[in-house]
């Protein structure tokens, strides 16, 4: 297996449930748990980080694809909402992605960028789709 195909994570306990982790990019992130489980509520929860990673993955794809299409826009935003199973393991069962863009953006290009990300390029979406229902919507705010 090529080193390019390997991701390694190092995690260290900081204090209580607070942990710090880094991977190949060598950037540390902090995660924590709720106070009721002896955490400090001082950082994102691991499941939140998982959703943030998926949001980052698909957003970077969409932005990159729109740039390659030479689509001009003023702003971009993605909102992600997820439902979790009531019992352990409390996996995400449904994930809703709402892509929003501001500008005179052709709808067919925005839709195509989202579809390419979700169905071809975004590894995080592909992983989550194996365990969750993914629902997508988009909105263009014309100026």
MOQUI-V161131 format. One record per backbone hydrogen bond with DSSP energy under -0.5 kcal/mol. NH is the residue of the N-H (numbers start at 1). CO is the residue of the C=O. If there is no record, write none. Layout:
BEGIN
{{NH | CO} {NH | CO}}
END
This chain:
BEGIN
{{5 | 2} {6 | 3} {10 | 22} {12 | 20} {14 | 18} {15 | 18} {17 | 38} {18 | 15} {19 | 31} {20 | 12} {21 | 29} {22 | 10} {26 | 23} {29 | 21} {31 | 19} {32 | 44} {37 | 34} {38 | 35} {39 | 34} {41 | 33} {44 | 30} {49 | 45} {50 | 46} {51 | 47} {52 | 48} {53 | 49} {54 | 50} {55 | 51} {56 | 52} {57 | 53} {58 | 54} {59 | 55} {60 | 56} {61 | 57} {62 | 58} {63 | 59} {64 | 60} {65 | 61} {66 | 62} {67 | 63} {68 | 64} {69 | 65} {70 | 67} {71 | 66} {74 | 102} {75 | 102} {77 | 100} {79 | 98} {81 | 96} {83 | 94} {85 | 91} {91 | 89} {93 | 83} {94 | 83} {95 | 133} {96 | 81} {97 | 95} {97 | 135} {98 | 79} {98 | 96} {99 | 97} {99 | 137} {100 | 77} {101 | 139} {102 | 75} {103 | 141} {105 | 103} {109 | 106} {110 | 106} {111 | 107} {112 | 108} {113 | 109} {114 | 110} {115 | 111} {116 | 112} {117 | 113} {118 | 114} {119 | 115} {120 | 116} {121 | 116} {122 | 117} {123 | 121} {126 | 122} {127 | 123} {128 | 124} {129 | 125} {130 | 126} {130 | 127} {131 | 128} {132 | 128} {133 | 93} {134 | 132} {135 | 95} {135 | 133} {137 | 97} {139 | 99} {141 | 101} {141 | 139} {142 | 140}}
END
